[in-house]
Amino acid sequence: MGARCSKLSACWWPPHFKSPRLENGAAGEDGSGVPVFAEYSLDELRAATDGFAADRIVSEHGEKAPNVVYRGTLFSSGATVAIKRFGRSAWPDARQFVEEARAVGLLRSGRLSNLIGCCCEGGERLLVAEFMPHDTLAKHLFHWETKPLSWAMRVRAALYVAQALEYCTLKGRALYHDLHAYRVLFDVDGNPRLSCFGLMKNSRDGKSYSTNLAFTPPEYLKTGRVIPESVVYSFGTILLDLLSGKHIPPSHALDLIRGRNITVLMDSCLDGHVSSSDGTEMVRLASRCLQYEARDRPNLKAVVSALASLQKDASLCFHRFLGVNE
């Protein structure tokens, strides 16, 4: 096991926050326990973020990102929320922005960080979503400080994201833009959830893929369009992240798989914690998702079924969700 894997210590706990969820049956709920979608004023969201203060930023890329995510506190309810503020050039059509936000705001799933509101005033475009306090999958895979993510939690993350995508597809939102490990968040119970932000169609000036071209679906490079099979391809790159603990270009990973160098692909922190059959099955699924031809990739129902068979510990404890030594 590499030097990085020797830094094992007790799990940390986040600062206290209040969820935007309301009491069961309270006004403002739609039956899911999540507040119904609402439109907020710019003044409300400015107050919620202390004037969009730098210390409220939770975006992985910080202040220089064109679209910045803040941790906000709604004064009306005391709820903690995630507030995404778009760059000034994004979403020039105000009506299109609100219509898109309302459509995404109809979705309600325990596998999503659900969209609960938006703001559209002047040139400002903001989204309001449930706040996930335990950071991103990317941080726990690539930038961990205490314990590497366990295999059981990696399988859970893959399964829950696949279930989120399948749910969205069944609800008529099959396209997810720029799916990657930074879009997967951990909620207060330590469960993985898919960010709702990627469900918004991109603005006229936006780009569907902000990641390195090496990770972009082949058909997008050819046509500039996202199709449902593109989402499966991007999900395959997440499977590679989970397998390797690194951001490996799909072409290199597929070369390793074809050369039967699976041990080189696997994260050394998982040595002795993954059965050969489970590791092989995850690699096989990743390879299928990353097929060059879109028609050769599995549908999400098949992906969910394959991952469900790999989940051995459905009651994985949050207190240990960062550790491999269970």
N, C-alpha and C positions, 0 to 999 in steps of 0.2 A: 504494500500500500504506500502511495507517495507521501511526501512530506506534508502536503496540504491536508491529508487525512488524519494527521496526528492531533489536530486542533479540536479535540472533542471536549465539550464542557456542558454544563447544565443549560437547558432551554431558557430563553428570555421571555419576558412578558411585555406586552405593549402598554403605553399609557392608557388610562381609562378614557373611554369615549361613550357617548350616548348614540345608540342606533336610531336611524330615522323611522324604524318600525313603530307602529302605534299599538295600543292595547287592542286585543281582539274585539271586533265589533265597533271600534271607534269610528267616528265620522272621518272620511278621507281615505278609507281603505277600500280595496276592490275585492276583498275576500282572500287575497294571497298573503296578507300581513304586511304588504308593502304599500306606502302611500300612493294614491292615484296620481297620475301625471298632472302637473300644474305648470303654469307659466309664472315665472318670477320676474320682479323688476330688477333693473341693474343696481339700484340702490340697495335692495335686499342682499344681493350677492356680493356687492362691494363691502357691505357691513359684515357679512358672514366670513369674509376673508381678511378682515382688518385692512381694507383698501388694497386687496390683492398683494398683500405683503410677501416679501421674499421668503420669510420663515414659514409661510403657509404652503409653499410649493412642495408637491410630492412627486411630480413628474421625474422620471429617471434622468432626463436630460437637462433639468433645471431651467433657469431663466432664459437661456438662449434658444430653447425649443420654440418653433413657430406656434405650437399649440401647447399651452401650459396647463397642468392639472394642479388644483389647490385643494387642501383640506379646509372645508368650511364648516361653520357652526351657524345653523339657521336660528335667528333670534326668536322667531315665532314659536318654535318647538324645542329648541335646544339640541336638535338632532345634528349629528356629524354627517357630512356629505362630501362627495367628491365633486368638484366644480371644474369643468374643462372650459378654458377660454381660448377661442380660436384666434389666429392671427387676423390682422385687419383686412387682408386680401381674400380671406376665405368666405365662402357662402355669400356671394353678392346678391343673390335672390332671397330676400327675407322670407317670402311666402314658402319657397321650396324648403328652406331650413326648418321652419316651424312644422310643415307637413311631414317632413322626414322624422323630426323629433317625436311628433305625436304618434306616428306609426310604430316607431321603435318603443315608445312609451307604453304601448298596449301589451307588450310582451311581459310576462311575469313567470319567472322560473327560479328555483333555488340553485340552479347551475349558472345563473347570470348575476353580475352586479347590475341590478335593474335600473333603467333610466326613470327618474321620478320627476324631471322637469327640464325646462329650458328658459332662455332669456334671449329676446331679440329686440334690441333698442338701438336706433341709429345704425352705426357700423358694428356694434357689438353682437357677437354670437357666442352663447354659453350653453353648456349642458350640465345638468345636475343628476348625479347618480348615487346609489348606495355606496357608502364608504367601506372599503376593505382594509382593516388595520394591519394585516400581517405581510405587507409588501408583495412583490411579484415573484412569479416562478423563476424569472431570469435571475433575480437577486439570490434566491436560495440555491440555484444551480451553479451560477457563475461567480458570485461574490459573497459566498457564505463566510461567516466569521466563527461560528461555534461548532456546528455539526453539518455534514453533508446531508442532503435530502435522502431519506431512506427509499429503498426500492418499492416498498408498499405504497408510500406516498407518491412516488413517481407514477406508478400504475394508476392510482386514484386520480391524479391530475390528468392523465391522458384520458381516462374513462369519462370523467366529469366534463372535460372540454368537448369530447366527442358527443356526449349526451346534450350539451348545451347547443352545439351546432345542429344536431338532429332535431331538437325542439324548434329552433329557429326556422329550419327548413320546413318543418311541418306547418309552421305558422306563416309561411310565405316569405320568409326573410332568409333565403338560401345563400346570399352573398355576404361574405365577411371580409373586410378590407384589411390587408396587411396583418394577417394572423401570425403572431410570434410569442415568445415566452414572456415578453413584457406586458402582453394583453391578458395574462392569466394571473389572478390575484387570490390572496388567501383571506377568508372572512374571519369573523370573531371566533368561530369554532375551529379554525384551522383548516377549513375545507376549501378546495380550489374552486374558483368561479371565473367565468369568462367575462371580460369587460364588455359592456354594451356599446362602448364608443365605436368599435369597429363595425357595428351594424349600420351605421349612418353612411348613406351614399356620399361619396366625396364631392366637394365643391367643384365648380368649373375650373378653378385654378389649382385644385389639389392633385395629389398623386396617389394612386391606389397602393403603391408599394414604395415605402421609404427605405427598406432594407437594401443591403448590397445586392446587386444584380445576380450574384451567384446563388441567391436563395429565392429568386423570383420564378414563378411557374413559367415553363417554356412558352405556353400559349399567350401569356400576357406580353412577353417580349416580342412575339410575332404580331399580335393584334392590338395590344394596349387595352384589352378588355378582360374583366374578371368574370369567370363563369363558376358554377358550383364546383366543378372538378378542380378549379384552381384552389379552392378552400381546402380540399382534401390534400392537395400537394403541400400547401403550407402547413397543414396539420402533420404531414410526414416530417417536415423539418423540426417540429416540436418533439416528435418521437425521437429524432436523432439527438436533440438537446438532452432529453431525459435519459437516453441510453449512454451518452458519452460524457455528460457534464460539461460539454464545450459546444461552441457554435461551429459545427463542421459543415462546409459546403456540401450539398447533396451529391454532386458529382464525385467528390473524393470519398464520401461515405459509401456510395454505390460501388465504387472500385474496390473498396475494402470488402464489401459484402460478396461481390462476385469472386474475389480472390480468397474467400473463406477466412479472412482475417478479422473475424468477429471480436476476438479478444482484444485486438488493437482498438476497435471502436468503443468497447465498453469502458465506462468510468472505473478507474482503478479503486475508487472509494467503495465500490460495490463488490469487490473481491470477496468471495465466500458468503455473500448474502443473496445471490441470485442463482436459481437452479439453471442448469444448462438448457432445459426445455423452455423455461419461461423467457430467458434471454433470447433464445433462437426465435421464438414466436414473435416477440416484440420487433426483432430485427426484420423478420419476414414481413410483418405488417408495415413497417416503415418503408421497406423496399417497394411494396405494392402501391403505397400512397404516392411514391415519388416516381412512378413510371412516366416516361417522357410523353407518351400519348395519353391525353385526358381520358379517353374511353377505356383505357386499361386499368384505371384506378378503381378501387372499391367504392361503393356508396357508403354513406354514413351509418346506415343500419348495420351493414356488415362490419364496419369498423367498431361500432359499439359492442356488437356480439363478440368479436374477437377479444376486445379488452376486458369485457365482463368475465370471460373465462380465465383471465389472468389475475383477477382480484381475489386474493386469498384471505385478506383481513378487512372485511367490510366495517368493522368496529374500531379501526385504528384510532388510538388515543391522541388527542390534540397535544397533550403535555409532552409527547415524545415524537411529534410529527417531523422534527428536523433530524432525528437520529437514525443511524443504521443499526445500532446495537439495541435491538428490542428484545 
